[in-house]
């Protein structure tokens, strides 16, 4: 029952349980144990990658949100005392940071779609792929 206990520990989040069993029993159980260990290792790596990605995305989203909130609060609280140029500058900051957020969300959606794509088996030339990329100037 070592494999069953190990799977329960892994399911509970025990990273130390992701290691080979001392005794496998039959060849079939050894193969099953090895396959399960490989799967658990890959899932853990994927989980770590998602956690790191979420941390980075949260930071990238927070910066423009904080800037938008600050500019909006200044306009709300002191907009009447500002001259037209100052109000326009803060309004432009809000629009610019909202654009950054929109771009981040579009990139996240593109990434989510790309993650769900199945390999097609088609090939392409590097030049053809590069020609499809937008050029920032």
N, C-alpha and C positions, 0 to 999 in steps of 0.2 A: 504493500500500500504506500510505498515511498513516493511513487510518482503522483498519486492522488494527493497526498499531503503537500508535496512540493507545488502542485498546481494551485492548491488552495492558498498557499503562502504567496505565490506570485500574484494570484488574483487579488489578494489583500494589499498588494503594493510592496511586498518585501523584496527589495532588490537583491539582497543576499541569497535569496532562494534561486536566483538565475545562475545555476552552476550544474555541472553534470552530477548525476546520481552516483553513489559509490558502487552499488550493485544494480544491474539492469534486469537480471532474470533471463528470459528468453531473448533470442535475436529480434523477434518482433517487438518486444517491449523495449529493447535497446534502441531500435530504430525509431520507435514512437517517442521515446524519451529524448533522443537527439533532435528529432524534428520539432518536438515541443520546445526544447531549449532554444533552438534556432529561432522559432517563431517568437518566443518571449523576448529574446535579445533584440530582434528587429522591432517589435512593438515598443520596447523600452526606449530604443534609439529614436523611434518616431515620436514618442511622447516627449522626450527631451527636446527634440527639434521643434515641436509645436509650442512647447513652453517658452523656449528662447524666442521664437518668432512672435508669439503673443506679447512678450515683454517689449520687444523692439517696436512692434506696431502700436502698442499702447503709448509708448513714448512719442512716436512720430505723430500720433493723433492728438496727444495732449498739448504739444507746443502750439500748433495753430489755434486750437480751441481756447487756450489760455490767452493768446494774443487777441482773438476775436472778443472774448469776454471783457478783457481789459479796455479795449477800444470802445466797445459798446457801453460799458459803465461810465467811461469818461464822457462820452457823448450825452448819455442820459443825465449824468450829474452836473456836468459843466458845459454842455453844448451851447446853452444860451449865452454864456460869457465868452465863448470862443468866436474869433472872427471866421469868416467864410473859408479862408484858406486852411485853418486848423481843422474845422469840421470836415472839409473835403479830404484832408490828409488822413484823418482817423477813419472816415468812410472808405477810402481807398484801401487802407490797411485791412479793414474787415473783408472787403471784396477779395483782396489778394490772398488772405489766409483761408477764406472760404474756398477759393480756387485750389489751394494746396490740399485742403481736406477732400475736395471732390476728386482730385487726381489720385490721392492715396486710396480712396474708396474704389475708384475704377481699377487701379492696379491690383487691389485685393480681390476684386471680382474676377479680373483676368487670371490671377493666380489660382483662384478656386476652380475656374473652368479648366485651366491647364492641368490641374491635379486630377481632374475627373476624366481626362481624355485617355483613350486607349491607344496604344501604339498602332499605327496603321500599316507598318511594314514598308511604306513608300520611302523612296530615297529622293534627295534633292542635291543640287550643287550648292557649295558654299556661296558662290557669287549670286545665285538666285535668292538664297535666304537673306543675304546682306542687302540686296536690292529692295527687299520688303520693309527694312527697318527705317523708321522716321529719322530724319537728320535734324538735330537741334542746332540752331545757329545763334 
